[in-house]
Amino acid sequence: MTADPEVFLLERAPTPIGLMLIVTDARHRLRAVDWKDHESRMHTLLRRQYGKNAIVLRDASSASPARQALAAYFDGELRPVDELEVATAGTPFQRQVWQALRGIAGGAPISYGALATRIARPTAVRAVGLANGANPIGIVVPCHRVVGANASLTGYGGGLHRKRWLLDHEQKWSRFANPCDRFE
């Protein structure tokens, strides 16, 4: 006997860099964030994590806390996304990498090697890169903050133009993350 599929809620939100897709569960935990023009990638990642028929997407009837936090992020308030509860499947290694991604400060990108070192796996640079690429929750689990060893922009599921925009956006607003910094 198979279990009924879990229902996830789908929202579409306009952003300065394209229509964003936001997927949450009934407990308002964020499950996926991607871009409309990469919707098939999002569905593939969800199937890989949860199974072919394990979830059903339904349109949300109201704005979730995740959508509100992401709107604030695009308005220049970077911290609200840090407070969002996320839930992922993935392997234990992938979840370890994704948790470490959440510890990278906005406006301060790091290399894949530095991320591998942060999780005490300094020789696992390629595996870290693969886990980064399998991240279903862009922006909130900020895979865009990982760059090449020479600080070059490397792959991003939403496209390098979006990665550049996100990094520039965070650098612009990160110095104002602490209200006391506004009075320099």
MDTraj code that builds the backbone (N, CA, C; nanometers):
import mdtraj as md
import numpy as np

residues = "MET THR ALA ASP PRO GLU VAL PHE LEU LEU GLU ARG ALA PRO THR PRO ILE GLY LEU MET LEU ILE VAL THR ASP ALA ARG HIS ARG LEU ARG ALA VAL ASP TRP LYS ASP HIS GLU SER ARG MET HIS THR LEU LEU ARG ARG GLN TYR GLY LYS ASN ALA ILE VAL LEU ARG ASP ALA SER SER ALA SER PRO ALA ARG GLN ALA LEU ALA ALA TYR PHE ASP GLY GLU LEU ARG PRO VAL ASP GLU LEU GLU VAL ALA THR ALA GLY THR PRO PHE GLN ARG GLN VAL TRP GLN ALA LEU ARG GLY ILE ALA GLY GLY ALA PRO ILE SER TYR GLY ALA LEU ALA THR ARG ILE ALA ARG PRO THR ALA VAL ARG ALA VAL GLY LEU ALA ASN GLY ALA ASN PRO ILE GLY ILE VAL VAL PRO CYS HIS ARG VAL VAL GLY ALA ASN ALA SER LEU THR GLY TYR GLY GLY GLY LEU HIS ARG LYS ARG TRP LEU LEU ASP HIS GLU GLN LYS TRP SER ARG PHE ALA ASN PRO CYS ASP ARG PHE GLU".split()
xyz = np.array([
    [0.0838, -0.1181, 0.0000],
    [0.0000, 0.0000, 0.0000],
    [0.0887, 0.1251, 0.0000],
    [0.0620, 0.2145, -0.0895],
    [0.1410, 0.3376, -0.0972],
    [0.0691, 0.4504, -0.0248],
    [0.1486, 0.5373, 0.0328],
    [0.0938, 0.6519, 0.1059],
    [0.0448, 0.7571, 0.0074],
    [-0.0520, 0.8344, 0.0518],
    [-0.0977, 0.9466, -0.0304],
    [0.0164, 1.0453, -0.0461],
    [0.0242, 1.1101, -0.1618],
    [0.1313, 1.2078, -0.1792],
    [0.1123, 1.3268, -0.0855],
    [0.2244, 1.3849, -0.0457],
    [0.2212, 1.5044, 0.0373],
    [0.1914, 1.6248, -0.0517],
    [0.1089, 1.7153, -0.0034],
    [0.0729, 1.8339, -0.0801],
    [0.1689, 1.9470, -0.0449],
    [0.2327, 2.0025, -0.1464],
    [0.3157, 2.1216, -0.1327],
    [0.2446, 2.2350, -0.2041],
    [0.2631, 2.3550, -0.1539],
    [0.1968, 2.4726, -0.2110],
    [0.2952, 2.5520, -0.2959],
    [0.2493, 2.5936, -0.4132],
    [0.3311, 2.6659, -0.5092],
    [0.2839, 2.8096, -0.5206],
    [0.3799, 2.9016, -0.5108],
    [0.3520, 3.0439, -0.5315],
    [0.4428, 3.0948, -0.6417],
    [0.3963, 3.1968, -0.7097],
    [0.4745, 3.2641, -0.8130],
    [0.4887, 3.4099, -0.7706],
    [0.6125, 3.4580, -0.7697],
    [0.6365, 3.5941, -0.7219],
    [0.7272, 3.6678, -0.8193],
    [0.6855, 3.7863, -0.8620],
    [0.7738, 3.8647, -0.9482],
    [0.8927, 3.9174, -0.8683],
    [1.0091, 3.9190, -0.9309],
    [1.1307, 3.9744, -0.8708],
    [1.2011, 4.0583, -0.9776],
    [1.3013, 4.1347, -0.9393],
    [1.3758, 4.2122, -1.0399],
    [1.4499, 4.1259, -1.1419],
    [1.4643, 3.9955, -1.1130],
    [1.5396, 3.9091, -1.2043],
    [1.4561, 3.7927, -1.2579],
    [1.3260, 3.8091, -1.2565],
    [1.2389, 3.7086, -1.3152],
    [1.1365, 3.6541, -1.2178],
    [1.0433, 3.5792, -1.2728],
    [0.9370, 3.5198, -1.1925],
    [0.9945, 3.4047, -1.1101],
    [0.9756, 3.4131, -0.9785],
    [1.0285, 3.3145, -0.8862],
    [0.9176, 3.2186, -0.8449],
    [0.9541, 3.0917, -0.8315],
    [0.8634, 2.9878, -0.7847],
    [0.9018, 2.9532, -0.6408],
    [0.8035, 2.9486, -0.5531],
    [0.8261, 2.9218, -0.4109],
    [0.7369, 2.8042, -0.3721],
    [0.7970, 2.7018, -0.3156],
    [0.7232, 2.5824, -0.2760],
    [0.7364, 2.5647, -0.1245],
    [0.6222, 2.5556, -0.0564],
    [0.6191, 2.5328, 0.0882],
    [0.5295, 2.4140, 0.1187],
    [0.5423, 2.3641, 0.2414],
    [0.4550, 2.2545, 0.2826],
    [0.3458, 2.3088, 0.3744],
    [0.2619, 2.2208, 0.4251],
    [0.1485, 2.2624, 0.5084],
    [0.1926, 2.3280, 0.6385],
    [0.3156, 2.3017, 0.6823],
    [0.3681, 2.3635, 0.8043],
    [0.4462, 2.4918, 0.7739],
    [0.4350, 2.5421, 0.6517],
    [0.4996, 2.6653, 0.6053],
    [0.6515, 2.6538, 0.5949],
    [0.7028, 2.5320, 0.5929],
    [0.8467, 2.5139, 0.5734],
    [0.8768, 2.5250, 0.4249],
    [0.9830, 2.5937, 0.3934],
    [1.0229, 2.6133, 0.2550],
    [1.0839, 2.4845, 0.2007],
    [1.0368, 2.4409, 0.0846],
    [1.0839, 2.3171, 0.0226],
    [1.1624, 2.3412, -0.1061],
    [1.1295, 2.4492, -0.1779],
    [1.2006, 2.4785, -0.3027],
    [1.1822, 2.6246, -0.3397],
    [1.2854, 2.6792, -0.4039],
    [1.2804, 2.8119, -0.4655],
    [1.3538, 2.7985, -0.5980],
    [1.2912, 2.8423, -0.7041],
    [1.3571, 2.8388, -0.8347],
    [1.2943, 2.9463, -0.9217],
    [1.3309, 2.9485, -1.0459],
    [1.2843, 3.0505, -1.1401],
    [1.1920, 2.9868, -1.2425],
    [1.0933, 3.0589, -1.2869],
    [0.9942, 3.0085, -1.3828],
    [1.0614, 2.9481, -1.5055],
    [1.1668, 3.0135, -1.5538],
    [1.2327, 2.9612, -1.6735],
    [1.3178, 2.8370, -1.6442],
    [1.3252, 2.7957, -1.5180],
    [1.3944, 2.6725, -1.4788],
    [1.2997, 2.5800, -1.4013],
    [1.1710, 2.5916, -1.4305],
    [1.0710, 2.5135, -1.3569],
    [1.0924, 2.3636, -1.3719],
    [1.1325, 2.3176, -1.4885],
    [1.1527, 2.1739, -1.5066],
    [1.2660, 2.1240, -1.4169],
    [1.3694, 2.2041, -1.3964],
    [1.4790, 2.1687, -1.3056],
    [1.4259, 2.1543, -1.1632],
    [1.3395, 2.2456, -1.1220],
    [1.2823, 2.2396, -0.9881],
    [1.2046, 2.1088, -0.9694],
    [1.1234, 2.0736, -1.0674],
    [1.0460, 1.9492, -1.0588],
    [1.1389, 1.8278, -1.0528],
    [1.2472, 1.8312, -1.1302],
    [1.3443, 1.7213, -1.1280],
    [1.4077, 1.7077, -0.9901],
    [1.4500, 1.8197, -0.9309],
    [1.5102, 1.8148, -0.7978],
    [1.4102, 1.7640, -0.6935],
    [1.2856, 1.8074, -0.7025],
    [1.1842, 1.7598, -0.6081],
    [1.1602, 1.6090, -0.6228],
    [1.1539, 1.5602, -0.7477],
    [1.1362, 1.4156, -0.7699],
    [1.2546, 1.3366, -0.7146],
    [1.3765, 1.3883, -0.7360],
    [1.4956, 1.3193, -0.6855],
    [1.4941, 1.3132, -0.5336],
    [1.4468, 1.4179, -0.4701],
    [1.4486, 1.4212, -0.3239],
    [1.3363, 1.3406, -0.2614],
    [1.2176, 1.3477, -0.3177],
    [1.1015, 1.2906, -0.2511],
    [1.0439, 1.1674, -0.3188],
    [1.0810, 1.1438, -0.4417],
    [1.0259, 1.0310, -0.5155],
    [0.9282, 1.0783, -0.6224],
    [0.9086, 0.9943, -0.7213],
    [0.8314, 1.0321, -0.8398],
    [0.6890, 1.0762, -0.8081],
    [0.6191, 1.0050, -0.7229],
    [0.4794, 1.0367, -0.6939],
    [0.4559, 1.0721, -0.5471],
    [0.5600, 1.1182, -0.4782],
    [0.5504, 1.1426, -0.3344],
    [0.4900, 1.2783, -0.3002],
    [0.4906, 1.3700, -0.3953],
    [0.4346, 1.5033, -0.3683],
    [0.3423, 1.5470, -0.4816],
    [0.2521, 1.6370, -0.4465],
    [0.1638, 1.7008, -0.5429],
    [0.1752, 1.8513, -0.5175],
    [0.1912, 1.9278, -0.6231],
    [0.1960, 2.0738, -0.6104],
    [0.0579, 2.1310, -0.6362],
    [0.0151, 2.2193, -0.5466],
    [-0.1106, 2.2922, -0.5642],
    [-0.0824, 2.4397, -0.5488],
    [-0.1573, 2.5222, -0.6192],
    [-0.1400, 2.6665, -0.6061],
    [-0.1791, 2.7108, -0.4656],
    [-0.0978, 2.7961, -0.4078],
    [-0.1257, 2.8500, -0.2743],
    [-0.2381, 2.9523, -0.2847],
    [-0.3176, 2.9622, -0.1801],
    [-0.4286, 3.0573, -0.1805],
    [-0.3920, 3.1905, -0.1164],
    [-0.2789, 3.1940, -0.0454],
    [-0.2350, 3.3196, 0.0156],
    [-0.0832, 3.3204, 0.0236],
    [-0.0275, 3.4380, 0.0492],
    [0.1178, 3.4529, 0.0556],
    [0.1723, 3.3862, 0.1816],
    [0.2708, 3.3020, 0.1627],
    [0.3346, 3.2317, 0.2742],
    [0.4365, 3.3225, 0.3423],
    [0.4788, 3.2866, 0.4632],
    [0.5890, 3.3600, 0.5260],
    [0.7145, 3.3593, 0.4384],
    [0.7365, 3.2515, 0.3653],
    [0.8527, 3.2451, 0.2764],
    [0.8434, 3.3506, 0.1662],
    [0.7265, 3.3636, 0.1075],
    [0.7105, 3.4654, 0.0023],
    [0.7312, 3.6052, 0.0597],
    [0.6798, 3.6300, 0.1773],
    [0.6964, 3.7608, 0.2403],
    [0.8432, 3.7886, 0.2712],
    [0.9157, 3.6885, 0.3223],
    [1.0581, 3.7058, 0.3528],
    [1.1393, 3.7280, 0.2260],
    [1.1054, 3.6554, 0.1199],
    [1.1771, 3.6736, -0.0065],
    [1.1483, 3.8104, -0.0667],
    [1.0268, 3.8597, -0.0534],
    [0.9958, 3.9954, -0.1003],
    [1.0797, 4.0972, -0.0236],
    [1.0923, 4.0783, 0.1075],
    [1.1757, 4.1679, 0.1883],
    [1.3214, 4.1612, 0.1429],
    [1.3693, 4.0409, 0.1128],
    [1.5060, 4.0222, 0.0630],
    [1.5285, 4.1068, -0.0628],
    [1.4373, 4.0988, -0.1558],
    [1.4540, 4.1750, -0.2799],
    [1.4389, 4.3249, -0.2581],
    [1.3749, 4.3633, -0.1478],
    [1.3650, 4.5049, -0.1124],
    [1.4872, 4.5533, -0.0352],
    [1.5842, 4.4654, -0.0084],
    [1.7072, 4.5055, 0.0582],
    [1.7216, 4.4607, 0.2022],
    [1.6238, 4.3897, 0.2543],
    [1.6332, 4.3355, 0.3901],
    [1.6792, 4.1908, 0.3784],
    [1.8054, 4.1665, 0.4030],
    [1.8603, 4.0334, 0.3810],
    [1.8275, 3.9348, 0.4927],
    [1.8088, 3.9816, 0.6118],
    [1.7934, 3.8918, 0.7277],
    [1.6659, 3.8077, 0.7301],
    [1.5523, 3.8546, 0.6819],
    [1.4316, 3.7702, 0.6940],
    [1.4457, 3.6297, 0.6348],
    [1.5229, 3.6142, 0.5286],
    [1.5378, 3.4802, 0.4710],
    [1.6200, 3.3885, 0.5620],
    [1.7071, 3.4481, 0.6442],
    [1.7874, 3.3671, 0.7363],
    [1.7017, 3.2991, 0.8418],
    [1.5860, 3.3547, 0.8675],
    [1.4999, 3.3031, 0.9742],
    [1.3974, 3.2017, 0.9254],
    [1.3904, 3.1810, 0.7954],
    [1.2920, 3.0875, 0.7413],
    [1.3261, 2.9437, 0.7761],
    [1.2227, 2.8681, 0.8093],
    [1.2410, 2.7260, 0.8331],
    [1.2366, 2.6549, 0.6981],
    [1.3334, 2.5698, 0.6756],
    [1.3395, 2.4923, 0.5520],
    [1.3330, 2.3442, 0.5864],
    [1.2915, 2.2656, 0.4899],
    [1.2912, 2.1201, 0.5043],
    [1.3357, 2.0622, 0.3710],
    [1.4327, 1.9748, 0.3780],
    [1.4828, 1.9114, 0.2568],
    [1.4952, 1.7615, 0.2798],
    [1.4981, 1.6910, 0.1727],
    [1.5318, 1.5494, 0.1791],
    [1.6821, 1.5454, 0.1510],
    [1.7242, 1.4818, 0.0460],
    [1.8668, 1.4790, 0.0143],
    [1.9425, 1.3836, 0.1045],
    [2.0675, 1.3624, 0.0692],
    [2.1535, 1.2733, 0.1479],
    [2.2047, 1.3475, 0.2710],
    [2.2547, 1.2737, 0.3699],
    [2.3130, 1.3420, 0.4853],
    [2.4252, 1.4393, 0.4450],
    [2.5087, 1.4011, 0.3475],
    [2.6155, 1.4909, 0.3025],
    [2.5570, 1.6173, 0.2388],
    [2.4574, 1.6015, 0.1515],
    [2.3950, 1.7187, 0.0900],
    [2.3368, 1.8111, 0.1964],
    [2.2674, 1.7559, 0.2936],
    [2.2081, 1.8392, 0.3991],
    [2.3156, 1.9096, 0.4808],
    [2.4304, 1.8443, 0.4988],
    [2.5423, 1.9084, 0.5699],
    [2.5936, 2.0280, 0.4902],
    [2.6088, 2.0107, 0.3606],
    [2.6531, 2.1219, 0.2747],
    [2.5493, 2.2327, 0.2755],
    [2.4223, 2.1982, 0.2621],
    [2.3169, 2.3002, 0.2581],
    [2.3094, 2.3776, 0.3891],
    [2.3312, 2.3095, 0.5011],
    [2.3338, 2.3795, 0.6299],
    [2.4523, 2.4756, 0.6349],
    [2.5667, 2.4324, 0.5849],
    [2.6849, 2.5199, 0.5828],
    [2.6623, 2.6406, 0.4918],
    [2.5888, 2.6222, 0.3830],
    [2.5591, 2.7352, 0.2952],
    [2.4846, 2.8448, 0.3706],
    [2.3974, 2.8063, 0.4596],
    [2.3197, 2.9051, 0.5358],
    [2.4082, 2.9856, 0.6299],
    [2.5285, 2.9390, 0.6555],
    [2.6216, 3.0119, 0.7409],
    [2.7092, 3.1112, 0.6667],
    [2.6956, 3.1194, 0.5342],
    [2.7743, 3.2156, 0.4562],
    [2.7028, 3.3503, 0.4612],
    [2.7716, 3.4507, 0.5062],
    [2.7111, 3.5835, 0.5191],
    [2.6829, 3.6447, 0.3824],
    [2.5722, 3.7175, 0.3737],
    [2.5403, 3.7906, 0.2514],
    [2.6498, 3.8920, 0.2225],
    [2.6877, 3.9010, 0.0966],
    [2.7920, 3.9953, 0.0579],
    [2.9324, 3.9433, 0.0798],
    [2.9470, 3.8173, 0.1225],
    [3.0793, 3.7610, 0.1514],
    [3.0931, 3.6221, 0.0902],
    [3.0938, 3.6116, -0.0423],
    [3.1019, 3.4792, -0.1052],
    [3.2314, 3.4069, -0.0694],
    [3.2245, 3.2736, -0.0741],
    [3.3421, 3.1904, -0.0472],
    [3.3588, 3.0899, -0.1611],
    [3.4742, 3.0258, -0.1628],
    [3.5032, 2.9268, -0.2671],
    [3.4497, 2.7892, -0.2263],
    [3.4414, 2.7007, -0.3248],
    [3.4009, 2.5632, -0.2981],
    [3.4989, 2.4977, -0.2008],
    [3.6275, 2.5265, -0.2180],
    [3.7289, 2.4715, -0.1281],
    [3.7089, 2.5187, 0.0146],
    [3.6794, 2.6467, 0.0321],
    [3.6556, 2.7003, 0.1664],
    [3.5306, 2.6373, 0.2276],
    [3.4292, 2.6135, 0.1462],
    [3.3074, 2.5494, 0.1966],
    [3.3369, 2.4053, 0.2385],
    [3.4162, 2.3348, 0.1587],
    [3.4550, 2.1977, 0.1939],
    [3.5319, 2.1968, 0.3261],
    [3.6178, 2.2934, 0.3457],
    [3.6931, 2.3035, 0.4705],
    [3.6001, 2.3333, 0.5876],
    [3.5001, 2.4173, 0.5667],
    [3.4044, 2.4500, 0.6738],
    [3.3315, 2.3274, 0.7260],
    [3.3092, 2.2306, 0.6398],
    [3.2386, 2.1101, 0.6852],
    [3.3370, 1.9983, 0.7206],
    [3.4637, 2.0360, 0.7373],
    [3.5691, 1.9416, 0.7762],
    [3.5887, 1.8302, 0.6736],
    [3.5703, 1.8643, 0.5455],
    [3.5922, 1.7690, 0.4365],
    [3.6731, 1.8395, 0.3271],
    [3.7948, 1.8844, 0.3580],
    [3.8701, 1.9685, 0.2645],
    [3.9019, 1.9038, 0.1302],
    [3.8986, 1.7725, 0.1211],
    [3.9266, 1.7066, -0.0068],
    [3.7999, 1.6788, -0.0866],
    [3.6858, 1.7171, -0.0344],
    [3.5574, 1.6866, -0.0989],
    [3.5047, 1.8038, -0.1812],
    [3.5938, 1.8782, -0.2432],
    [3.5530, 1.9988, -0.3165],
    [3.4537, 1.9662, -0.4271],
    [3.4792, 1.8626, -0.5051],
    [3.3872, 1.8274, -0.6136],
    [3.2516, 1.7825, -0.5596],
    [3.2527, 1.7041, -0.4516],
    [3.1271, 1.6587, -0.3909],
    [3.0489, 1.7774, -0.3355],
    [3.1201, 1.8736, -0.2791],
    [3.0540, 1.9958, -0.2311],
    [2.9893, 2.0681, -0.3488],
    [3.0600, 2.0754, -0.4611],
    [3.0039, 2.1390, -0.5804],
    [2.8787, 2.0681, -0.6298],
    [2.8793, 1.9361, -0.6273],
    [2.7617, 1.8602, -0.6704],
    [2.6444, 1.8813, -0.5749],
    [2.6729, 1.8812, -0.4450],
    [2.5661, 1.9061, -0.3468],
    [2.5116, 2.0473, -0.3633],
    [2.5986, 2.1413, -0.3885],
    [2.5578, 2.2802, -0.4109],
    [2.4633, 2.2874, -0.5304],
    [2.4962, 2.2165, -0.6361],
    [2.4135, 2.2164, -0.7561],
    [2.2802, 2.1452, -0.7388],
    [2.2696, 2.0581, -0.6386],
    [2.1448, 1.9862, -0.6132],
    [2.0564, 2.0578, -0.5113],
    [2.0979, 2.1737, -0.4662],
    [2.0230, 2.2508, -0.3672],
    [1.8883, 2.2948, -0.4251],
    [1.7775, 2.2552, -0.3625],
    [1.6472, 2.2937, -0.4157],
    [1.5964, 2.4293, -0.3662],
    [1.6672, 2.4910, -0.2725],
    [1.6152, 2.6121, -0.2085],
    [1.7119, 2.7278, -0.2289],
    [1.7227, 2.7734, -0.3539],
    [1.8098, 2.8856, -0.3838],
    [1.7747, 3.0091, -0.3011],
    [1.8660, 3.0997, -0.2903],
    [1.8595, 3.2258, -0.2161],
    [1.8589, 3.2001, -0.0655],
    [1.7632, 3.1255, -0.0139],
    [1.7533, 3.1000, 0.1301],
    [1.8651, 3.0057, 0.1745],
    [1.8918, 2.9038, 0.0972],
    [2.0102, 2.8199, 0.1132],
    [2.1019, 2.8698, 0.0020],
    [2.1848, 2.9697, 0.0336],
    [2.2464, 3.0563, -0.0683],
    [2.3627, 2.9950, -0.1462],
    [2.3308, 2.9016, -0.2340],
    [2.4327, 2.8399, -0.3181],
    [2.4982, 2.9416, -0.4114],
    [2.4308, 3.0540, -0.4360],
    [2.4882, 3.1569, -0.5231],
    [2.6094, 3.2250, -0.4590],
    [2.6288, 3.2073, -0.3281],
    [2.7411, 3.2700, -0.2575],
    [2.8698, 3.1897, -0.2680],
    [2.8681, 3.0802, -0.3442],
    [2.9874, 2.9995, -0.3623],
    [3.0437, 3.0290, -0.5012],
    [3.1723, 3.0625, -0.5037],
    [3.2396, 3.1021, -0.6276],
    [3.3624, 3.0146, -0.6494],
    [3.4242, 3.0300, -0.7651],
    [3.5455, 2.9548, -0.7957],
    [3.6619, 2.9981, -0.7083],
    [3.7679, 2.9177, -0.7100],
    [3.8846, 2.9442, -0.6259],
    [3.9458, 3.0817, -0.6531],
    [3.9337, 3.1295, -0.7751],
    [3.9888, 3.2611, -0.8100],
    [3.8810, 3.3701, -0.8053],
    [3.7741, 3.3436, -0.7318],
    [3.6600, 3.4349, -0.7154],
    [3.5777, 3.4510, -0.8432],
    [3.5991, 3.3627, -0.9410],
    [3.5210, 3.3697, -1.0649],
    [3.3818, 3.3137, -1.0406],
    [3.2872, 3.3654, -1.1179],
    [3.1515, 3.3118, -1.1101],
    [3.1504, 3.1771, -1.1798],
    [3.1012, 3.0782, -1.1086],
    [3.0860, 2.9455, -1.1668],
    [2.9380, 2.9121, -1.1631],
    [2.9018, 2.7978, -1.2133],
    [2.7629, 2.7599, -1.2330],
    [2.6625, 2.8035, -1.1274],
    [2.5440, 2.8297, -1.1754],
    [2.4293, 2.8597, -1.0895],
    [2.3061, 2.8136, -1.1652],
    [2.2227, 2.7326, -1.1013],
    [2.1055, 2.6752, -1.1670],
    [2.0130, 2.7778, -1.2283],
    [2.0076, 2.8972, -1.1732],
    [1.9214, 3.0026, -1.2259],
    [1.9873, 3.0871, -1.3326],
    [2.1127, 3.0577, -1.3645],
    [2.1862, 3.1345, -1.4649],
    [2.2858, 3.2300, -1.3993],
    [2.4001, 3.2476, -1.4645],
    [2.5047, 3.3334, -1.4080],
    [2.4614, 3.4790, -1.3956],
    [2.3706, 3.5244, -1.4833],
    [2.3245, 3.6636, -1.4722],
    [2.2507, 3.6849, -1.3401],
    [2.1777, 3.5848, -1.2966],
    [2.1096, 3.5958, -1.1674],
    [2.2079, 3.5856, -1.0521],
    [2.3062, 3.4980, -1.0631],
    [2.4074, 3.4860, -0.9580],
    [2.4773, 3.6199, -0.9386],
    [2.5179, 3.6826, -1.0470],
    [2.5846, 3.8125, -1.0394],
    [2.4918, 3.9143, -0.9729],
    [2.3652, 3.9180, -1.0153],
    [2.2705, 4.0145, -0.9586],
    [2.2542, 3.9913, -0.8086],
    [2.2378, 3.8652, -0.7664],
    [2.2190, 3.8336, -0.6251],
    [2.3404, 3.8746, -0.5426],
    [2.4597, 3.8447, -0.5920],
    [2.5811, 3.8833, -0.5199],
    [2.5935, 4.0350, -0.5108],
    [2.5669, 4.1049, -0.6206],
    [2.5721, 4.2520, -0.6192],
    [2.4683, 4.3093, -0.5229],
    [2.3474, 4.2540, -0.5261],
    [2.2387, 4.2973, -0.4381],
    [2.2791, 4.2816, -0.2918],
    [2.3358, 4.1673, -0.2590],
    [2.3757, 4.1425, -0.1206],
    [2.4923, 4.2318, -0.0780],
    [2.5842, 4.2552, -0.1674],
    [2.6948, 4.3445, -0.1318],
    [2.6442, 4.4866, -0.1103],
    [2.5464, 4.5267, -0.1882],
    [2.4886, 4.6607, -0.1729],
    [2.4212, 4.6762, -0.0372],
    [2.3465, 4.5751, 0.0046],
    [2.2647, 4.5853, 0.1248],
    [2.3280, 4.5266, 0.2493],
    [2.4294, 4.4415, 0.2356],
    [2.4821, 4.3733, 0.3541],
    [2.5465, 4.4691, 0.4528],
    [2.6043, 4.5765, 0.4080],
    [2.6671, 4.6690, 0.5034],
    [2.5629, 4.7397, 0.5884],
    [2.4362, 4.7312, 0.5503],
    [2.3296, 4.7908, 0.6292],
    [2.2512, 4.6857, 0.7077],
    [2.3048, 4.5629, 0.7150],
    [2.2344, 4.4568, 0.7862],
    [2.2174, 4.4893, 0.9341],
    [2.3121, 4.5572, 0.9927],
    [2.3027, 4.5995, 1.1322],
    [2.2595, 4.7458, 1.1336],
    [2.1442, 4.7790, 1.1937],
    [2.0949, 4.9170, 1.1926],
    [2.1963, 5.0182, 1.2453],
    [2.2840, 4.9778, 1.3357],
    [2.3836, 5.0705, 1.3894],
    [2.4838, 5.1120, 1.2832],
    [2.5031, 5.0271, 1.1806],
    [2.5977, 5.0591, 1.0749],
    [2.5515, 5.1755, 0.9877],
    [2.4264, 5.2105, 0.9967],
    [2.3746, 5.3181, 0.9114],
    [2.4277, 5.4541, 0.9536],
    [2.4902, 5.4601, 1.0675],
    [2.5356, 5.5886, 1.1191],
    [2.6865, 5.5983, 1.1188],
    [2.7489, 5.5480, 1.0119],
    [2.8952, 5.5512, 1.0013],
    [2.9447, 5.6930, 0.9887],
])
top = md.Topology()
chain = top.add_chain()
for i, resn in enumerate(residues, 1):
    res = top.add_residue(resn, chain, resSeq=i)
    for name in ("N", "CA", "C"):
        top.add_atom(name, md.element.get_by_symbol(name[0]), res)
traj = md.Trajectory(xyz[None], top)
